[in-house]
Amino acid sequence: MLVRLLAVFVIAAVSCVAHGDAASVAKNGVAASVGGTTLTQAELDSDVARILEAQKAQIPSNRLEEARKFFGQKIVDMFITKTLVIGEAKKAGVVVSDAEFKQYVDEALKAANGRPGAPKTVDELVAGHSLGKERGLAEFKDAALVRKFVDQKIASSIKVDAKELKRQYDEIVSNITQRAMASKLEQVQASHILVKVDNTKTDAIAKAEVDALHSQLKSLSGDELKTKFAELAKAKSDCPSKAKGGDLGVFGHGQMVPEFDKAAFALKEGALSTPVKTQFGWHLILAIKKIPAVAPNAEDVERQVAAQKPKLVDVENWMKGRQVQKAFKDYVDNLRKGAKISVPAYPELEKASSR
């Protein structure tokens, strides 16, 4: 349960960095410090550069500086959190044995199993770390230490309320059942033309435009109506569906905004609506096909629900994980308030830590 939480906390691509000694601090300047533990500006710059290099294919050139600041802040923030929590773990005498570390690795490998190129060993697991394999392994070991500390300090005292667990479980199963039956409910395939109301077009102007389009279509029927509707949608509609002649595909009740939903399902197959107003503007709707409701097959629904519903223990673990995550955040927030933290690189993080 806590593997994913701690993986995000410690071994993410923007996870924490090495600590500088006094000589390097004097030479390079301090980016952040927590008590007597420091992160130099040179170390921070180096790690940001390595992350940017690893992520360069996903970062547009015009957003490079924005990304540099984002990753820098994340590294510093994680440095603060990690330094505080590992410091508390060491004060408490928490040590991860070889057997416990192997179990932690096995859990992480199991969580990744089934994905394309899933790692088979710890070396493969850390090989793609943004800050290098050696740092990745160190971070992974720190993650195991933090996980054990969180288990002892926080998770061990959290219990899931039995009534709330049953309520959540029943709600999940109910939602799965409704989805299993949804495909059997009434549906419609429709096309539309949208004339937006925005800063450049008032409601009155948009209404006049949609009225003019309606006048061109209202006397038509059958294939002639479909052809002309698609032609006008491509030329006049403000919706991306214009590329498909306004076709929105098949949808069920509740998938569109209420006014549109009501108008679309009220139409007979092949019929054209009068202008319909929604929060987006004015629409004309053409019902291409009506798909009537079909009584669901009880055996099919039961089979789908059985295949999708979770185990009770999985829901309990999910609920406990959320409670642990919140308790962990509160715990770290309290540590930050009582710690001596300095962040010359990003003063806004220093202010946030002291609140």
Summary of the structure (lengths in Angstrom):
residues: 355
radius of gyration: 28.9
end to end distance: 29.9
largest distance: 85.6
contacts: 1032
relative contact order: 0.13
helix: 62%
strand: 12%
